[in-house]
Amino acid sequence: MHLVINASEVGPTLRLTLAGGIGLATADRLRDAVAAALASSAPKQIALDFARVSFIDSAGISTLVACHRSAAVAGTVLRLENVSPVMRRRLWATGLPFGASAAPPGQPQP
C-alpha cells in the first residue's frame, strides 16, 4: 500500500491532496504531514482532499482522530473534502467531529 501526499497553500488554507490508501503501513505519513504543517506555518485551516483515496482502515481513522485533535489544539480547522460515500459512512458511524464533511449517507456535502 502507498500514500502520496501533495501540499499546496491557498490563502489561509493548506490543502493536502492524498492519493492511495490510508492504513497501518501509511497512516504515519499522514500524521507526520499534518504535524509538520501545524509546526511550520500554523494554517487557519487544513483541507484533506480524499478524492483519490482508495482505502482507509481503522489505523487510518485513528490517525484522522489524532490529526483532528492536534489541529484543534493548534487552533486550526481540519476539513475533509471530496469524501466518497463509503468513506463518509465509515467516518459518520464513528462519530468523528468533522462536521458536514462527514455528513450521514444520503445527505449532501456543503
C-alpha positions as CSV (number, residue, x, y, z in Angstrom):
1,M,0.0,0.0,0.0
2,H,1.2,3.5,-0.7
3,L,0.1,7.0,0.1
4,V,1.2,10.1,-1.9
5,I,0.7,13.5,-0.2
6,N,0.9,16.8,-2.1
7,A,0.7,20.1,-0.3
8,S,-0.4,23.5,-1.7
9,E,-1.4,26.7,0.0
10,V,-4.4,28.8,-1.0
11,G,-4.7,31.8,1.3
12,P,-5.1,30.7,4.9
13,T,-5.8,27.1,3.8
14,L,-3.2,24.4,3.4
15,R,-4.5,21.7,1.1
16,L,-3.1,18.2,1.4
17,T,-4.1,16.1,-1.6
18,L,-4.0,12.4,-0.8
19,A,-3.7,9.5,-3.2
20,G,-3.6,5.9,-2.3
21,G,-4.6,4.0,0.8
22,I,-4.5,5.1,4.5
23,G,-3.8,2.1,6.6
24,L,-1.4,0.7,9.1
25,A,1.6,1.0,6.8
26,T,0.9,4.6,5.6
27,A,-1.1,6.3,8.4
28,D,2.1,7.8,10.0
29,R,2.8,9.7,6.7
30,L,-0.5,11.5,7.0
31,R,0.0,12.2,10.7
32,D,3.6,13.5,10.0
33,A,2.3,15.7,7.2
34,V,-0.3,17.3,9.4
35,A,2.1,17.7,12.3
36,A,4.7,19.4,10.0
37,A,2.1,21.8,8.7
38,L,1.0,22.7,12.1
39,A,4.6,23.2,13.3
40,S,5.8,25.2,10.3
41,S,3.0,27.5,9.3
42,A,0.1,27.0,11.7
43,P,-2.5,27.5,8.9
44,K,-6.0,28.6,9.9
45,Q,-7.4,25.6,8.0
46,I,-6.1,22.3,6.7
47,A,-8.1,20.7,3.9
48,L,-7.6,17.0,3.3
49,D,-8.6,16.1,-0.2
50,F,-9.8,12.5,-0.3
51,A,-10.8,12.4,-4.0
52,R,-8.0,9.9,-4.8
53,V,-8.1,7.9,-1.5
54,S,-8.9,4.3,-2.4
55,F,-8.8,2.7,1.1
56,I,-9.0,3.5,4.8
57,D,-8.9,1.2,7.7
58,S,-9.1,1.6,11.5
59,A,-5.5,2.8,11.7
60,G,-6.3,5.5,9.1
61,I,-9.4,6.5,11.0
62,S,-7.5,6.6,14.3
63,T,-4.9,8.8,12.5
64,L,-7.7,11.2,11.4
65,V,-8.9,11.5,15.0
66,A,-5.3,12.3,16.1
67,C,-4.9,14.8,13.4
68,H,-8.2,16.5,14.3
69,R,-7.1,16.7,17.9
70,S,-3.7,18.1,17.0
71,A,-5.2,20.7,14.7
72,A,-7.8,21.7,17.4
73,V,-5.0,22.3,19.9
74,A,-3.2,24.5,17.4
75,G,-6.4,26.5,16.7
76,T,-6.6,25.1,13.1
77,V,-9.7,23.7,11.5
78,L,-9.2,20.3,9.9
79,R,-11.7,19.7,7.0
80,L,-12.2,16.7,4.8
81,E,-13.1,17.3,1.1
82,N,-14.2,15.0,-1.7
83,V,-15.0,12.2,0.6
84,S,-16.6,9.2,-1.1
85,P,-20.0,8.0,0.1
86,V,-18.4,4.8,1.5
87,M,-15.8,6.7,3.5
88,R,-18.5,9.2,4.7
89,R,-20.5,6.3,6.1
90,R,-17.4,5.0,8.0
91,L,-16.5,8.4,9.4
92,W,-20.0,9.3,10.3
93,A,-20.6,6.0,12.1
94,T,-17.5,6.6,14.3
95,G,-18.9,10.0,15.5
96,L,-15.8,11.9,14.4
97,P,-16.4,15.6,14.7
98,F,-15.6,16.5,11.1
99,G,-18.8,18.5,10.6
100,A,-20.7,18.4,7.3
101,S,-17.7,16.9,5.5
102,A,-18.7,13.6,7.1
103,A,-22.4,14.1,6.8
104,P,-24.6,11.0,7.1
105,P,-25.1,8.9,3.9
106,G,-27.6,10.4,1.5
107,Q,-27.1,14.0,2.7
108,P,-25.2,16.4,0.5
109,Q,-21.8,17.7,1.4
110,P,-21.5,21.5,1.5
